[in-house]
Amino acid sequence: MILSVLSAATDTGSQQPTLKDAQEQAGQAASWVEENWSDWLALGLRILLIVAIAAVLRVVIRRAITKLIERMNRTAQAVDGTAFGGLLVNVERRRQRSQAIGSVLRSVASFVILGTAALMVLGAFKINLAPLLASAGVAGVAIGFGARNLVTDFLSGCFMILEDQYGVGDTIDAGVASGEVIEVGLRVTKLRGAEGEIWYVRNGEVKRIGNLSQGWATAGVDVTVRADEDLDKVRAALSEVGEEMSKTEPWNEMLWGPIEVLGLDSVLLDSMVVRVSAKTMPGKALTVERELRWRIKRAFDEAGIRIVGGVPVAVDEPAADPTAGMSAPSAYASTTSPQSLAASPLQK
């Protein structure tokens, strides 16, 4: 209606509008507003209602997710206060895992709620959403092809966090790199290697993961002795070392089982290999192995058990004759000997 009034005023050209014409146009505009104000009010109220419901629903869902994450953290702290809580649950790891899950859930909830509200608002304006949705679908396919590595990393990170494959403080072997996990993200995992270097590993590039900090670990030591050593004496020395170490702090906490002498691992002509094994706390196998080698070496020295590769035992032998390697004097060395005279040339 307003457009028709304006077009009519334009068509009059250079004609001078009169007061009567102005009154008629104002009356037409007022009548048009009076006829459509209810539709405008209904449209505005509908849009306001959609926005209000979306905002309230978003706040409620985000708070519910936050409370769920806080409850998970409180459960982890309660378990950590028990006697075996430190061995069963890593509070920092569970806290970071719960926060990552909460961040993902809050982002997904906000995207779904706000996206649905935006589509409903556009639908209230009677906009045809079919071309828009088709364009969005084509754009999504194009972006998916262009950023497929990013999508792969993100999805792999989500499943990794949900399945609790590893966490902060774990020592893992990811194939492309190995070390201690210092940060877990949805796209990249940060590892600190044995020499202090930091590895940034994309979650989508990890094909297999070996977690060295879950469950328990095995400490194994191979002791190589000479082939003529008494096996009963060797076993007794190793058993004594294992019993003493199992009763000493802090090794009694790191050892989750007795130190066992498994027996001969191999027998050669000049040596024998005795295998010693023990179940340890995750991540403490190398520390236990070093201490076990230290104690075994001291026990063998006290028991007189020789280890292959040690300093050879000195044997007393008679002094060698200095003239034994000298040859007998030759008869040709003397110029007056018959042999020298016979060999001398004849004089003319």
C-alpha positions as CSV (number, residue, x, y, z in Angstrom):
1,M,0.0,0.0,0.0
2,I,2.8,2.5,0.9
3,L,4.5,1.6,-2.4
4,S,1.3,2.3,-4.4
5,V,0.9,5.7,-2.6
6,L,4.5,6.6,-3.4
7,S,4.2,5.5,-7.0
8,A,1.0,7.6,-7.3
9,A,2.8,10.6,-6.0
10,T,5.6,10.1,-8.4
11,D,3.2,9.8,-11.4
12,T,1.7,13.2,-10.7
13,G,5.1,14.5,-11.9
14,S,5.4,18.2,-11.4
15,Q,1.8,18.7,-10.2
16,Q,1.6,20.5,-6.9
17,P,0.0,18.2,-4.3
18,T,-3.0,19.8,-2.6
19,L,-4.0,19.5,1.1
20,K,-6.9,17.2,0.0
21,D,-4.4,14.8,-1.7
22,A,-2.2,14.7,1.4
23,Q,-5.2,13.9,3.6
24,E,-6.3,11.1,1.3
25,Q,-2.8,9.6,1.2
26,A,-2.5,9.8,5.0
27,G,-5.8,8.2,5.4
28,Q,-4.9,5.3,3.1
29,A,-1.6,4.8,4.9
30,A,-3.4,4.8,8.3
31,S,-6.0,2.3,7.1
32,W,-3.3,0.0,5.8
33,V,-1.5,0.1,9.1
34,E,-4.7,-0.5,10.9
35,E,-5.4,-3.5,8.7
36,N,-1.9,-5.1,9.1
37,W,-0.8,-4.1,12.6
38,S,-2.2,-7.3,14.0
39,D,-0.1,-9.4,11.6
40,W,3.0,-7.4,12.5
41,L,2.4,-7.8,16.2
42,A,1.8,-11.5,15.7
43,L,5.0,-11.8,13.7
44,G,7.0,-9.9,16.2
45,L,5.6,-11.9,19.1
46,R,6.4,-15.1,17.3
47,I,10.0,-14.1,16.6
48,L,10.4,-12.9,20.2
49,L,9.0,-16.1,21.5
50,I,11.3,-18.2,19.3
51,V,14.4,-16.2,20.4
52,A,13.3,-16.4,24.1
53,I,12.7,-20.1,24.0
54,A,16.0,-20.7,22.2
55,A,18.0,-18.6,24.8
56,V,16.3,-20.2,27.8
57,L,16.8,-23.7,26.4
58,R,20.4,-23.0,25.6
59,V,21.1,-21.7,29.1
60,V,19.3,-24.7,30.7
61,I,21.1,-27.3,28.7
62,R,24.6,-25.7,29.2
63,R,24.0,-25.5,32.9
64,A,22.9,-29.1,33.0
65,I,26.1,-30.2,31.1
66,T,28.2,-28.1,33.5
67,K,26.6,-29.7,36.6
68,L,27.2,-33.1,35.1
69,I,30.8,-32.4,34.5
70,E,31.2,-31.0,38.1
71,R,29.6,-34.2,39.5
72,M,32.1,-36.3,37.5
73,N,34.9,-34.3,39.0
74,R,33.6,-34.6,42.5
75,T,33.3,-38.4,42.1
76,A,36.9,-38.5,40.9
77,Q,38.1,-36.4,44.0
78,A,36.1,-38.7,46.3
79,V,37.8,-41.8,44.9
80,D,41.2,-40.1,45.0
81,G,40.8,-39.8,48.8
82,T,40.7,-43.5,49.3
83,A,43.7,-45.8,49.9
84,F,43.9,-47.0,46.3
85,G,42.5,-43.9,44.6
86,G,45.9,-42.7,43.4
87,L,46.4,-46.0,41.6
88,L,43.0,-46.4,40.1
89,V,42.1,-42.8,39.1
90,N,44.2,-39.9,37.8
91,V,42.2,-36.8,39.0
92,E,43.9,-34.4,36.6
93,R,43.4,-36.8,33.7
94,R,39.7,-37.3,34.5
95,R,39.2,-33.6,35.0
96,Q,40.6,-32.7,31.6
97,R,38.7,-35.5,30.0
98,S,35.4,-34.3,31.5
99,Q,36.1,-30.7,30.6
100,A,36.8,-31.7,27.0
101,I,33.6,-33.7,26.8
102,G,31.6,-30.9,28.4
103,S,33.1,-28.4,25.9
104,V,32.1,-30.6,22.9
105,L,28.6,-31.2,24.3
106,R,28.0,-27.5,25.0
107,S,29.2,-26.5,21.5
108,V,27.0,-29.1,19.8
109,A,24.0,-28.0,21.9
110,S,24.5,-24.3,21.1
111,F,24.9,-25.1,17.4
112,V,21.7,-27.2,17.2
113,I,19.5,-24.8,19.3
114,L,20.7,-21.6,17.6
115,G,20.6,-23.1,14.1
116,T,17.0,-24.4,14.6
117,A,15.9,-21.0,16.0
118,A,17.5,-19.1,13.0
119,L,15.6,-21.4,10.6
120,M,12.3,-20.9,12.5
121,V,12.8,-17.1,12.3
122,L,13.4,-17.2,8.6
123,G,10.3,-19.3,8.2
124,A,8.3,-16.8,10.2
125,F,9.2,-14.2,7.6
126,K,7.8,-16.6,4.9
127,I,11.2,-17.0,3.3
128,N,11.5,-20.1,1.1
129,L,14.1,-22.2,2.9
130,A,14.5,-24.9,0.2
131,P,17.1,-23.0,-1.8
132,L,18.9,-21.9,1.3
133,L,19.1,-25.5,2.6
134,A,20.2,-26.8,-0.8
135,S,23.0,-24.1,-0.9
136,A,24.0,-25.0,2.6
137,G,24.1,-28.7,1.7
138,V,26.3,-28.0,-1.3
139,A,28.6,-25.7,0.7
140,G,28.8,-28.3,3.5
141,V,29.9,-31.0,0.9
142,A,32.5,-28.7,-0.5
143,I,33.9,-27.8,2.9
144,G,33.8,-31.4,3.9
145,F,36.0,-32.4,0.9
146,G,38.3,-29.4,1.4
147,A,38.7,-29.9,5.2
148,R,38.4,-33.7,5.4
149,N,41.7,-34.0,7.4
150,L,40.4,-31.5,9.9
151,V,37.1,-33.4,10.2
152,T,39.0,-36.7,10.6
153,D,41.2,-35.2,13.4
154,F,38.1,-33.8,15.2
155,L,36.1,-37.0,15.1
156,S,39.1,-39.1,16.1
157,G,39.7,-36.7,19.0
158,C,36.1,-37.0,20.1
159,F,36.2,-40.8,20.1
160,M,39.6,-40.9,21.8
161,I,38.3,-38.7,24.7
162,L,35.0,-40.7,25.0
163,E,36.8,-44.0,25.0
164,D,39.5,-42.8,27.4
165,Q,42.3,-44.2,25.3
166,Y,44.9,-42.1,27.0
167,G,45.2,-38.9,29.1
168,V,47.5,-36.4,30.6
169,G,50.5,-38.0,32.4
170,D,50.3,-41.3,30.4
171,T,53.2,-42.7,28.5
172,I,52.1,-43.8,25.1
173,D,53.5,-45.1,21.8
174,A,51.5,-43.6,19.0
175,G,53.6,-45.1,16.2
176,V,54.6,-41.7,14.7
177,A,55.9,-40.6,18.1
178,S,56.2,-41.7,21.7
179,G,56.5,-40.0,25.0
180,E,54.5,-38.6,27.9
181,V,51.1,-36.9,27.2
182,I,51.2,-33.3,28.3
183,E,48.0,-32.0,26.6
184,V,45.0,-33.7,25.0
185,G,43.0,-31.8,22.4
186,L,40.2,-32.6,19.9
187,R,42.6,-32.1,17.0
188,V,46.2,-32.4,18.3
189,T,47.8,-34.3,21.1
190,K,51.1,-33.0,22.6
191,L,53.8,-35.5,23.7
192,R,57.1,-34.9,25.5
193,G,59.7,-37.3,24.2
194,A,62.5,-39.0,26.2
195,E,65.0,-36.2,25.3
196,G,62.6,-33.4,26.2
197,E,61.3,-32.7,22.7
198,I,57.6,-31.9,22.2
199,W,55.7,-33.8,19.5
200,Y,52.4,-32.5,18.1
201,V,50.5,-35.5,16.8
202,R,47.3,-35.1,14.8
203,N,44.6,-37.4,16.2
204,G,43.6,-38.4,12.7
205,E,47.1,-39.7,11.9
206,V,47.2,-42.1,14.8
207,K,46.5,-45.7,13.6
208,R,47.3,-47.5,16.8
209,I,48.2,-46.5,20.4
210,G,50.2,-48.4,23.0
211,N,49.4,-47.0,26.5
212,L,52.2,-47.9,28.9
213,S,50.5,-46.4,31.9
214,Q,47.2,-48.4,32.1
215,G,46.8,-51.6,34.1
216,W,50.2,-52.8,35.1
217,A,53.7,-53.2,33.7
218,T,56.3,-55.9,33.7
219,A,60.0,-55.4,34.8
220,G,62.3,-58.0,33.3
221,V,66.0,-58.4,33.9
222,D,68.3,-60.9,32.1
223,V,71.3,-62.0,34.2
224,T,74.2,-63.5,32.3
225,V,76.6,-65.7,34.3
226,R,79.3,-68.2,33.3
227,A,78.4,-71.7,32.3
228,D,80.3,-73.3,35.2
229,E,78.4,-71.4,37.9
230,D,76.2,-73.2,40.5
231,L,72.6,-72.7,39.5
232,D,71.3,-73.3,43.0
233,K,73.6,-70.6,44.3
234,V,72.5,-68.2,41.6
235,R,68.8,-68.8,42.3
236,A,69.4,-68.4,46.1
237,A,71.1,-65.0,45.5
238,L,68.4,-63.8,43.2
239,S,65.6,-64.9,45.6
240,E,67.3,-63.1,48.5
241,V,67.5,-59.9,46.4
242,G,63.8,-60.1,45.5
243,E,62.7,-60.6,49.1
244,E,64.8,-57.8,50.4
245,M,63.6,-55.4,47.7
246,S,60.0,-56.3,48.2
247,K,60.2,-55.2,51.9
248,T,62.0,-51.9,51.2
249,E,60.3,-48.6,50.6
250,P,59.4,-47.2,48.1
251,W,59.9,-50.4,46.1
252,N,57.2,-52.3,48.0
253,E,54.6,-49.8,46.6
254,M,56.0,-50.0,43.0
255,L,56.0,-53.8,43.1
256,W,52.5,-55.3,42.6
257,G,53.8,-58.9,42.8
258,P,56.7,-60.9,44.0
259,I,60.0,-60.9,42.1
260,E,60.2,-64.3,40.4
261,V,63.2,-66.2,39.1
262,L,61.7,-67.7,35.9
263,G,64.7,-69.9,35.2
264,L,67.2,-70.3,32.4
265,D,66.4,-68.3,29.3
266,S,69.3,-69.6,27.2
267,V,72.3,-71.9,27.7
268,L,75.5,-71.4,25.7
269,L,79.0,-73.0,25.8
270,D,80.5,-70.1,27.8
271,S,77.4,-68.5,29.5
272,M,73.9,-68.9,30.8
273,V,71.1,-66.3,30.9
274,V,68.7,-66.3,34.0
275,R,65.5,-64.4,33.6
276,V,64.0,-62.4,36.5
277,S,60.6,-60.8,36.2
278,A,58.1,-58.8,38.4
279,K,54.7,-57.1,38.0
280,T,55.0,-53.3,38.7
281,M,53.0,-50.2,38.9
282,P,52.3,-48.7,35.4
283,G,55.2,-46.5,34.2
284,K,57.6,-47.8,36.9
285,A,59.0,-50.9,35.1
286,L,62.2,-49.1,34.0
287,T,62.9,-47.7,37.5
288,V,62.4,-51.1,39.0
289,E,64.7,-52.8,36.5
290,R,67.5,-50.4,37.2
291,E,67.3,-50.9,40.9
292,L,67.1,-54.6,40.5
293,R,70.2,-54.7,38.4
294,W,72.0,-52.6,41.0
295,R,71.1,-55.0,43.8
296,I,71.8,-58.2,41.8
297,K,75.3,-56.9,40.9
298,R,76.1,-56.2,44.6
299,A,74.7,-59.6,45.7
300,F,76.7,-61.5,43.1
301,D,79.9,-59.7,44.2
302,E,79.3,-60.7,47.8
303,A,78.5,-64.3,46.8
304,G,81.5,-64.6,44.4
305,I,79.3,-65.3,41.4
306,R,81.1,-64.2,38.2
307,I,79.2,-62.4,35.5
308,V,80.1,-62.8,31.9
309,G,82.0,-59.8,30.6
310,G,83.8,-59.1,33.9
311,V,87.6,-58.7,34.5
312,P,89.4,-62.0,33.8
313,V,91.0,-63.7,36.8
314,A,94.8,-63.4,36.9
315,V,96.7,-66.8,36.9
316,D,100.3,-67.1,38.2
317,E,102.6,-68.4,35.5
318,P,106.4,-69.0,35.5
319,A,108.5,-66.2,33.9
320,A,109.3,-66.8,30.3
321,D,113.0,-67.4,29.2
322,P,114.2,-64.3,27.4
323,T,116.5,-66.3,25.1
324,A,113.7,-68.8,24.1
325,G,112.8,-66.8,21.0
326,M,116.4,-66.3,19.9
327,S,117.9,-68.5,17.1
328,A,121.3,-70.3,17.4
329,P,124.4,-68.4,16.2
330,S,125.3,-69.1,12.5
331,A,128.7,-70.6,11.5
332,Y,128.9,-68.0,8.8
333,A,129.0,-65.2,11.3
334,S,132.8,-65.9,12.0
335,T,135.2,-65.0,9.1
336,T,137.7,-67.7,10.3
337,S,135.3,-70.6,10.4
338,P,135.7,-73.4,7.8
339,Q,132.2,-72.6,6.5
340,S,133.1,-69.0,5.8
341,L,136.5,-69.9,4.3
342,A,134.8,-72.4,2.0
343,A,132.2,-69.9,0.9
344,S,134.7,-67.1,0.2
345,P,135.5,-66.5,-3.5
346,L,138.8,-67.9,-4.9
347,Q,141.6,-65.3,-5.6
348,K,143.2,-65.2,-9.0
